[in-house]
C-alpha cells in the first residue's frame, strides 16, 4: 500500500488528538502515513517532506500544530497538495493555534477544522479523495449514513430515560 494521506504533527504529544484522523482514515480504508515534524525544530525535514509529498503519491496532508502553529502553513507554502490544518489545544485554549492556521496570506490556503478537530480533518481528507474515487465516495456516504443511524438510536434511547416531570 502507498499512502494517499499524510498526517503530520508538530510533536508526538499531539498524537492523542491526531489519532482521530487516523481512526477515520483506517475505518474508511484509506492508506495513510504519520510523522512528527516541527516547523521550528526540524525546518529542513519539513521542507523536504512538503516538496516531495506529491511525487510520493500523497494527495492530502493533515497537519496538526499547537501554539504558534506554523506547520500547516509552512507545508502549504511548499506544496500544491491540499493541506488541512488541525489547531491543537496547547495554550490559550487553542485559540492561538486556530488563529495562526486560519489567517493565511492570499495564495497559501489551509483548510482549517475545529480546535482538536482531527476526526473532521480525516473525514474532509476522505471527501477530497472521493471526488476522483467512487469507492472512497461510497465509503464516505456509508460512514455518514452510519452517523445518522447512531443519532436515531441515541434518540430512541433518550426516549426511555425517565424523569418525574418529563412528558
ZABA-589481 format. One line per field, with one value per residue: residue number from 1; residue in one letter; x, y, z of N, C-alpha, C in turn. Coordinates in nm, 2 decimals. Example, Ala and Ser with C-alpha at 12.3 -4.5 7.8 and 13.67 -1.06 7.14 Angstrom:
num	c(1, 2) $
residu	c(A, S) $
n_xx	c(1.32, 1.28) $
n_yy	c(-0.57, -0.22) $
n_zz	c(0.78, 0.71) $
ca_xx	c(1.23, 1.37) $
ca_yy	c(-0.45, -0.11) $
ca_zz	c(0.78, 0.71) $
c_xx	c(1.32, 1.29) $
c_yy	c(-0.33, 0.00) $
c_zz	c(0.78, 0.79) $
end
This chain:
num	c(1, 2, 3, 4, 5, 6, 7, 8, 9, 10, 11, 12, 13, 14, 15, 16, 17, 18, 19, 20, 21, 22, 23, 24, 25, 26, 27, 28, 29, 30, 31, 32, 33, 34, 35, 36, 37, 38, 39, 40, 41, 42, 43, 44, 45, 46, 47, 48, 49, 50, 51, 52, 53, 54, 55, 56, 57, 58, 59, 60, 61, 62, 63, 64, 65, 66, 67, 68, 69, 70, 71, 72, 73, 74, 75, 76, 77, 78, 79, 80, 81, 82, 83, 84, 85, 86, 87, 88, 89, 90, 91, 92, 93, 94, 95, 96, 97, 98, 99, 100, 101, 102, 103, 104, 105, 106, 107, 108, 109, 110, 111, 112, 113, 114, 115, 116, 117, 118, 119, 120, 121, 122, 123, 124, 125, 126, 127, 128, 129, 130, 131, 132, 133, 134, 135, 136, 137, 138, 139, 140, 141, 142, 143, 144, 145, 146, 147, 148, 149, 150, 151, 152, 153, 154, 155, 156, 157, 158, 159, 160, 161, 162, 163, 164, 165, 166, 167) $
residu	c(X, X, X, X, X, X, X, X, X, X, X, X, X, X, X, X, X, X, X, X, X, X, X, X, X, X, X, X, X, X, X, X, X, X, X, X, X, X, X, X, X, X, X, X, X, X, X, X, X, X, X, X, X, X, X, X, X, X, X, X, X, X, X, X, X, X, X, X, X, X, X, X, X, X, X, X, X, X, X, X, X, X, X, X, X, X, X, X, X, X, X, X, X, X, X, X, X, X, X, X, X, X, X, X, X, X, X, X, X, X, X, X, X, X, X, X, X, X, X, X, X, X, X, X, X, X, X, X, X, X, X, X, X, X, X, X, X, X, X, X, X, X, X, X, X, X, X, X, X, X, X, X, X, X, X, X, X, X, X, X, X, X, X, X, X, X, X) $
n_xx	c(0.08, 0.05, 0.07, -0.20, -0.28, -0.12, -0.05, 0.06, 0.23, 0.33, 0.46, 0.50, 0.34, 0.10, -0.03, -0.25, -0.47, -0.44, -0.48, -0.75, -0.80, -0.65, -0.80, -1.04, -0.96, -0.85, -1.09, -1.23, -1.07, -0.85, -0.53, -0.26, 0.00, 0.20, 0.37, 0.60, 0.69, 0.86, 0.80, 0.96, 1.17, 1.27, 1.30, 1.43, 1.36, 1.08, 1.06, 1.17, 0.99, 0.74, 0.80, 0.85, 0.62, 0.40, 0.52, 0.56, 0.31, 0.12, -0.19, -0.35, -0.28, -0.28, -0.22, -0.13, -0.10, 0.01, 0.00, 0.20, 0.17, 0.27, 0.32, 0.11, 0.08, 0.34, 0.39, 0.19, 0.28, 0.48, 0.39, 0.17, -0.04, -0.36, -0.39, -0.49, -0.55, -0.51, -0.59, -0.42, -0.51, -0.31, -0.22, -0.37, -0.63, -0.63, -0.69, -0.49, -0.35, -0.56, -0.61, -0.36, -0.34, -0.57, -0.54, -0.41, -0.19, -0.30, -0.31, -0.19, -0.36, -0.51, -0.71, -0.91, -1.00, -1.20, -1.07, -0.87, -0.99, -0.94, -1.07, -1.27, -1.09, -0.99, -1.22, -1.27, -1.04, -1.09, -1.32, -1.22, -1.05, -1.25, -1.38, -1.25, -1.26, -1.46, -1.51, -1.41, -1.58, -1.83, -1.77, -1.75, -2.01, -2.15, -2.03, -2.13, -2.41, -2.41, -2.36, -2.59, -2.77, -2.67, -2.75, -3.03, -3.07, -2.97, -3.15, -3.38, -3.31, -3.29, -3.55, -3.64, -3.54, -3.63, -3.79, -3.93, -4.09, -4.07, -4.23) $
n_yy	c(-0.12, 0.22, 0.54, 0.77, 0.98, 1.21, 1.24, 1.48, 1.59, 1.84, 1.75, 1.44, 1.45, 1.55, 1.34, 1.22, 1.38, 1.38, 1.12, 1.09, 1.15, 0.95, 0.72, 0.75, 0.75, 0.49, 0.34, 0.41, 0.29, 0.40, 0.44, 0.57, 0.78, 0.86, 1.12, 1.30, 1.62, 1.93, 2.27, 2.45, 2.33, 2.13, 2.24, 2.19, 1.92, 1.94, 2.10, 1.92, 1.71, 1.84, 1.93, 1.69, 1.53, 1.52, 1.38, 1.14, 1.04, 1.13, 1.27, 1.44, 1.64, 1.63, 1.84, 1.90, 2.13, 2.31, 2.61, 2.85, 2.73, 2.70, 2.49, 2.38, 2.59, 2.64, 2.40, 2.42, 2.63, 2.52, 2.31, 2.18, 2.03, 1.98, 2.11, 2.04, 2.20, 2.13, 2.28, 2.25, 2.22, 2.37, 2.59, 2.89, 2.80, 2.69, 2.88, 3.05, 2.87, 2.82, 3.07, 3.12, 2.92, 2.96, 3.22, 3.27, 3.40, 3.54, 3.31, 3.10, 2.88, 2.71, 2.46, 2.46, 2.30, 2.25, 2.34, 2.08, 1.91, 1.67, 1.44, 1.54, 1.64, 1.41, 1.31, 1.51, 1.49, 1.24, 1.31, 1.48, 1.31, 1.14, 1.28, 1.20, 0.93, 0.67, 0.45, 0.53, 0.74, 0.61, 0.48, 0.70, 0.80, 0.59, 0.60, 0.84, 0.79, 0.59, 0.76, 0.90, 0.69, 0.63, 0.86, 0.84, 0.60, 0.68, 0.88, 0.73, 0.58, 0.79, 0.85, 0.66, 0.74, 0.83, 1.08, 1.26, 1.49, 1.48, 1.48) $
n_zz	c(0.00, -0.08, 0.08, 0.07, 0.21, 0.43, 0.77, 0.97, 1.26, 1.50, 1.72, 1.91, 2.12, 2.03, 1.93, 2.07, 1.99, 1.71, 1.64, 1.59, 1.32, 1.21, 1.29, 1.15, 0.88, 0.87, 0.92, 0.69, 0.51, 0.38, 0.28, 0.48, 0.62, 0.91, 1.07, 1.29, 1.26, 1.30, 1.24, 1.35, 1.48, 1.32, 1.05, 0.79, 0.74, 0.73, 0.50, 0.30, 0.32, 0.25, -0.02, -0.15, -0.12, -0.31, -0.53, -0.41, -0.41, -0.23, -0.16, 0.00, 0.28, 0.63, 0.88, 1.21, 1.47, 1.76, 1.97, 1.83, 1.58, 1.31, 1.13, 0.94, 0.76, 0.67, 0.54, 0.34, 0.19, 0.04, -0.12, -0.38, -0.29, -0.13, 0.20, 0.53, 0.82, 1.17, 1.45, 1.76, 2.10, 2.31, 2.44, 2.56, 2.53, 2.27, 2.09, 2.00, 1.82, 1.64, 1.52, 1.41, 1.21, 1.05, 0.95, 0.69, 0.43, 0.11, -0.15, -0.02, 0.09, 0.37, 0.46, 0.75, 1.04, 1.34, 1.67, 1.80, 1.62, 1.47, 1.38, 1.20, 1.02, 0.91, 0.79, 0.60, 0.44, 0.33, 0.18, 0.00, -0.15, -0.24, -0.45, -0.69, -0.68, -0.68, -0.51, -0.26, -0.23, -0.20, 0.04, 0.21, 0.20, 0.31, 0.57, 0.66, 0.66, 0.86, 1.08, 1.09, 1.16, 1.42, 1.57, 1.54, 1.69, 1.93, 2.00, 2.03, 2.26, 2.44, 2.47, 2.64, 2.89, 3.21, 3.39, 3.66, 3.58, 3.31, 3.00) $
ca_xx	c(0.00, 0.11, -0.02, -0.27, -0.29, -0.01, -0.09, 0.18, 0.20, 0.44, 0.52, 0.42, 0.24, -0.02, -0.09, -0.38, -0.56, -0.43, -0.53, -0.89, -0.79, -0.60, -0.90, -1.14, -0.90, -0.85, -1.22, -1.26, -0.98, -0.76, -0.39, -0.20, 0.13, 0.20, 0.51, 0.62, 0.79, 0.84, 0.83, 1.06, 1.29, 1.32, 1.25, 1.48, 1.28, 0.95, 1.07, 1.19, 0.86, 0.65, 0.84, 0.85, 0.49, 0.33, 0.59, 0.54, 0.17, 0.03, -0.29, -0.40, -0.20, -0.34, -0.11, -0.18, 0.01, -0.04, 0.06, 0.23, 0.10, 0.31, 0.34, 0.03, 0.10, 0.47, 0.38, 0.11, 0.36, 0.58, 0.33, 0.04, -0.14, -0.44, -0.35, -0.59, -0.49, -0.58, -0.53, -0.42, -0.52, -0.19, -0.22, -0.48, -0.75, -0.62, -0.72, -0.36, -0.33, -0.66, -0.59, -0.24, -0.37, -0.68, -0.50, -0.30, -0.19, -0.36, -0.23, -0.14, -0.48, -0.51, -0.84, -0.90, -1.11, -1.21, -0.96, -0.87, -1.09, -0.87, -1.17, -1.32, -0.99, -0.98, -1.34, -1.25, -0.94, -1.16, -1.41, -1.13, -1.02, -1.38, -1.41, -1.19, -1.26, -1.60, -1.50, -1.39, -1.70, -1.93, -1.74, -1.79, -2.16, -2.19, -1.99, -2.23, -2.53, -2.40, -2.37, -2.74, -2.83, -2.63, -2.83, -3.16, -3.07, -2.95, -3.28, -3.47, -3.27, -3.32, -3.70, -3.66, -3.49, -3.74, -3.78, -4.07, -4.16, -4.05, -4.35) $
ca_yy	c(0.00, 0.35, 0.63, 0.88, 1.10, 1.22, 1.30, 1.54, 1.66, 1.91, 1.67, 1.32, 1.49, 1.58, 1.21, 1.19, 1.45, 1.35, 0.98, 1.10, 1.14, 0.81, 0.62, 0.77, 0.70, 0.35, 0.29, 0.43, 0.21, 0.49, 0.43, 0.70, 0.77, 0.96, 1.16, 1.42, 1.72, 2.06, 2.38, 2.53, 2.25, 2.05, 2.30, 2.12, 1.80, 1.98, 2.14, 1.80, 1.64, 1.92, 1.93, 1.55, 1.46, 1.49, 1.28, 1.01, 0.99, 1.19, 1.36, 1.53, 1.64, 1.68, 1.89, 1.95, 2.20, 2.40, 2.74, 2.93, 2.65, 2.73, 2.38, 2.37, 2.70, 2.62, 2.29, 2.46, 2.72, 2.44, 2.20, 2.21, 1.94, 2.04, 2.09, 2.06, 2.23, 2.10, 2.35, 2.17, 2.30, 2.35, 2.70, 2.99, 2.72, 2.66, 3.00, 3.09, 2.78, 2.84, 3.19, 3.11, 2.84, 3.02, 3.35, 3.25, 3.50, 3.50, 3.22, 2.99, 2.83, 2.59, 2.43, 2.45, 2.24, 2.30, 2.30, 1.94, 1.85, 1.58, 1.35, 1.60, 1.65, 1.28, 1.30, 1.61, 1.43, 1.14, 1.37, 1.53, 1.19, 1.09, 1.35, 1.13, 0.79, 0.63, 0.36, 0.62, 0.82, 0.52, 0.46, 0.83, 0.80, 0.49, 0.65, 0.95, 0.72, 0.53, 0.87, 0.93, 0.58, 0.64, 0.96, 0.79, 0.51, 0.76, 0.95, 0.62, 0.55, 0.90, 0.85, 0.57, 0.80, 0.87, 1.19, 1.28, 1.59, 1.46, 1.44) $
ca_zz	c(0.00, -0.07, 0.15, 0.00, 0.31, 0.53, 0.89, 1.03, 1.38, 1.54, 1.83, 1.94, 2.23, 1.96, 1.88, 2.13, 1.91, 1.57, 1.61, 1.54, 1.18, 1.17, 1.31, 1.04, 0.76, 0.89, 0.90, 0.55, 0.43, 0.31, 0.33, 0.53, 0.70, 1.02, 1.11, 1.37, 1.21, 1.36, 1.15, 1.42, 1.53, 1.20, 0.92, 0.67, 0.72, 0.68, 0.36, 0.22, 0.32, 0.17, -0.16, -0.20, -0.09, -0.43, -0.60, -0.34, -0.42, -0.12, -0.22, 0.10, 0.40, 0.75, 0.97, 1.34, 1.55, 1.87, 1.99, 1.71, 1.48, 1.18, 1.05, 0.83, 0.66, 0.61, 0.44, 0.23, 0.11, -0.04, -0.20, -0.44, -0.23, -0.02, 0.34, 0.63, 0.95, 1.29, 1.57, 1.88, 2.22, 2.39, 2.53, 2.52, 2.49, 2.13, 2.01, 1.93, 1.71, 1.54, 1.45, 1.33, 1.10, 0.97, 0.90, 0.59, 0.33, -0.01, -0.23, 0.06, 0.17, 0.45, 0.52, 0.89, 1.12, 1.48, 1.77, 1.83, 1.53, 1.38, 1.32, 1.09, 0.92, 0.84, 0.70, 0.49, 0.35, 0.25, 0.09, -0.11, -0.23, -0.30, -0.58, -0.80, -0.65, -0.65, -0.40, -0.14, -0.22, -0.14, 0.19, 0.29, 0.20, 0.42, 0.70, 0.71, 0.69, 1.00, 1.18, 1.10, 1.24, 1.56, 1.63, 1.55, 1.80, 2.06, 2.04, 2.08, 2.39, 2.52, 2.49, 2.75, 3.01, 3.29, 3.50, 3.72, 3.50, 3.16, 2.93) $
c_xx	c(0.09, 0.02, -0.08, -0.28, -0.17, -0.06, 0.04, 0.14, 0.33, 0.52, 0.44, 0.32, 0.10, -0.09, -0.23, -0.49, -0.56, -0.48, -0.67, -0.89, -0.75, -0.72, -1.01, -1.08, -0.89, -0.98, -1.27, -1.17, -0.90, -0.62, -0.33, -0.07, 0.12, 0.35, 0.50, 0.73, 0.76, 0.89, 0.95, 1.19, 1.35, 1.28, 1.30, 1.40, 1.14, 0.96, 1.08, 1.06, 0.76, 0.68, 0.83, 0.71, 0.42, 0.39, 0.58, 0.40, 0.07, -0.06, -0.36, -0.30, -0.28, -0.23, -0.17, -0.06, -0.06, 0.04, 0.08, 0.17, 0.14, 0.32, 0.25, 0.06, 0.24, 0.46, 0.30, 0.19, 0.45, 0.52, 0.20, -0.07, -0.23, -0.39, -0.46, -0.52, -0.57, -0.52, -0.54, -0.43, -0.40, -0.18, -0.33, -0.60, -0.75, -0.65, -0.60, -0.34, -0.43, -0.64, -0.46, -0.26, -0.47, -0.63, -0.39, -0.31, -0.26, -0.26, -0.18, -0.26, -0.45, -0.65, -0.82, -1.02, -1.11, -1.08, -0.98, -0.96, -1.03, -0.96, -1.23, -1.22, -0.98, -1.10, -1.32, -1.15, -1.01, -1.25, -1.34, -1.10, -1.14, -1.42, -1.36, -1.19, -1.39, -1.61, -1.50, -1.52, -1.81, -1.90, -1.77, -1.94, -2.20, -2.15, -2.09, -2.37, -2.53, -2.41, -2.52, -2.80, -2.79, -2.72, -2.98, -3.17, -3.05, -3.08, -3.38, -3.44, -3.30, -3.47, -3.73, -3.61, -3.61, -3.70, -3.92, -4.15, -4.14, -4.18, -4.33) $
c_yy	c(0.12, 0.45, 0.74, 1.00, 1.09, 1.30, 1.35, 1.61, 1.73, 1.83, 1.55, 1.34, 1.52, 1.45, 1.18, 1.26, 1.39, 1.20, 0.98, 1.09, 1.00, 0.71, 0.63, 0.72, 0.55, 0.29, 0.30, 0.36, 0.29, 0.49, 0.57, 0.67, 0.88, 0.99, 1.28, 1.50, 1.85, 2.17, 2.46, 2.45, 2.16, 2.11, 2.24, 2.00, 1.83, 2.02, 2.02, 1.72, 1.71, 1.91, 1.79, 1.48, 1.42, 1.38, 1.14, 0.96, 1.04, 1.28, 1.46, 1.52, 1.70, 1.72, 1.95, 2.02, 2.29, 2.53, 2.82, 2.86, 2.69, 2.61, 2.37, 2.47, 2.68, 2.51, 2.34, 2.56, 2.64, 2.32, 2.24, 2.12, 2.01, 2.01, 2.13, 2.08, 2.19, 2.18, 2.27, 2.26, 2.27, 2.47, 2.80, 2.92, 2.68, 2.77, 3.05, 3.01, 2.80, 2.96, 3.19, 3.03, 2.90, 3.15, 3.34, 3.36, 3.45, 3.42, 3.10, 2.94, 2.71, 2.57, 2.41, 2.39, 2.30, 2.27, 2.16, 1.86, 1.76, 1.48, 1.41, 1.62, 1.52, 1.27, 1.39, 1.55, 1.32, 1.20, 1.43, 1.42, 1.14, 1.15, 1.27, 0.98, 0.74, 0.53, 0.43, 0.70, 0.74, 0.50, 0.58, 0.84, 0.71, 0.54, 0.75, 0.89, 0.65, 0.64, 0.90, 0.82, 0.59, 0.74, 0.91, 0.69, 0.58, 0.83, 0.85, 0.59, 0.66, 0.90, 0.76, 0.63, 0.86, 0.98, 1.21, 1.38, 1.58, 1.41, 1.38) $
c_zz	c(0.00, -0.01, 0.05, 0.08, 0.40, 0.65, 0.96, 1.16, 1.43, 1.65, 1.85, 2.05, 2.16, 1.91, 1.94, 2.05, 1.77, 1.53, 1.57, 1.39, 1.14, 1.18, 1.19, 0.91, 0.76, 0.86, 0.76, 0.45, 0.33, 0.36, 0.37, 0.60, 0.81, 1.05, 1.20, 1.30, 1.26, 1.26, 1.22, 1.45, 1.42, 1.07, 0.79, 0.64, 0.67, 0.54, 0.27, 0.21, 0.23, 0.02, -0.22, -0.19, -0.22, -0.51, -0.54, -0.34, -0.31, -0.19, -0.13, 0.22, 0.52, 0.85, 1.10, 1.41, 1.65, 1.88, 1.87, 1.58, 1.33, 1.08, 0.93, 0.72, 0.59, 0.50, 0.32, 0.14, 0.01, -0.12, -0.26, -0.38, -0.13, 0.12, 0.43, 0.76, 1.06, 1.40, 1.69, 2.00, 2.31, 2.49, 2.48, 2.47, 2.34, 2.04, 1.93, 1.81, 1.60, 1.46, 1.36, 1.20, 1.00, 0.90, 0.80, 0.49, 0.20, -0.09, -0.16, 0.15, 0.25, 0.50, 0.67, 0.96, 1.26, 1.56, 1.81, 1.74, 1.43, 1.31, 1.19, 0.98, 0.84, 0.74, 0.58, 0.39, 0.27, 0.15, -0.03, -0.21, -0.31, -0.43, -0.70, -0.78, -0.60, -0.53, -0.27, -0.12, -0.16, 0.01, 0.27, 0.30, 0.31, 0.56, 0.75, 0.74, 0.83, 1.11, 1.20, 1.19, 1.39, 1.63, 1.64, 1.67, 1.93, 2.10, 2.09, 2.23, 2.49, 2.55, 2.61, 2.89, 3.08, 3.39, 3.54, 3.63, 3.35, 3.10, 2.80) $
end
